[in-house]
Amino acid sequence: MAQQTTSTEHVPASGHGRSFPPFDATTFASQLFWLAIAFVVLYLLMSRLALPRVSAIIAARQGRIAGDLAEAEKLKGKTEAALAAYEKTLAEARADAQSIAGQTRDRLMAQSDKSRKALEAKLNEKLVQAEKTIAATKSAAMANVRGIATDAATAIVQQLIGAAPGDKAVAHAVSEALKS
């Protein structure tokens, strides 16, 4: 008897004649069974081991972040307080510096005025002494000028007319000339 070959029995050496194994209807039930077992095992492993560890890590990270944020907020408050204290101290130091500068300026102005007044008084005293000296010198010079003028006028008149004029006439003429 001759055997007939069906399309399922005859398999070429390259294996291209078969259908894709997951779609093979003869192995479909066992594939579903093993899929269900693998799913349950993976689900149990993930829910019992991996997910609790991941959630613990996430919770620890959130706690650390919250703690760091709280610490940063506390440090920010301290920094703001220190900055406010620094600015207050700086403002007080500037006010003190301006006050000291004002006091020093006033003190130096008072000393300067006192020194200036003392110098002016000394200069006024020297000026009065100089004016007295000038007046005395002027009086002496004028007395000498009157005598010199009288002598010169007598000598000139004597040269011109040949005779000496009277002392009273010469003194009167010199006085009249010096007045104008």
Contacts in CASP RR format, 6 or more apart in sequence:
PFRMAT RR
TARGET T0000
AUTHOR 0000-0000-0000
METHOD contacts of the structure
MODEL  1
MAQQTTSTEHVPASGHGRSFPPFDATTFASQLFWLAIAFVVLYLLMSRLA
LPRVSAIIAARQGRIAGDLAEAEKLKGKTEAALAAYEKTLAEARADAQSI
AGQTRDRLMAQSDKSRKALEAKLNEKLVQAEKTIAATKSAAMANVRGIAT
DAATAIVQQLIGAAPGDKAVAHAVSEALKS
11 17 0 8 1.000
11 18 0 8 1.000
18 24 0 8 1.000
21 27 0 8 1.000
22 31 0 8 1.000
142 178 0 8 1.000
145 178 0 8 1.000
146 174 0 8 1.000
146 175 0 8 1.000
146 178 0 8 1.000
147 174 0 8 1.000
149 174 0 8 1.000
149 177 0 8 1.000
149 178 0 8 1.000
150 167 0 8 1.000
150 170 0 8 1.000
150 171 0 8 1.000
150 174 0 8 1.000
153 165 0 8 1.000
153 170 0 8 1.000
153 173 0 8 1.000
153 174 0 8 1.000
154 164 0 8 1.000
154 165 0 8 1.000
154 166 0 8 1.000
154 167 0 8 1.000
154 170 0 8 1.000
157 164 0 8 1.000
157 165 0 8 1.000
157 170 0 8 1.000
158 164 0 8 1.000
158 165 0 8 1.000
END
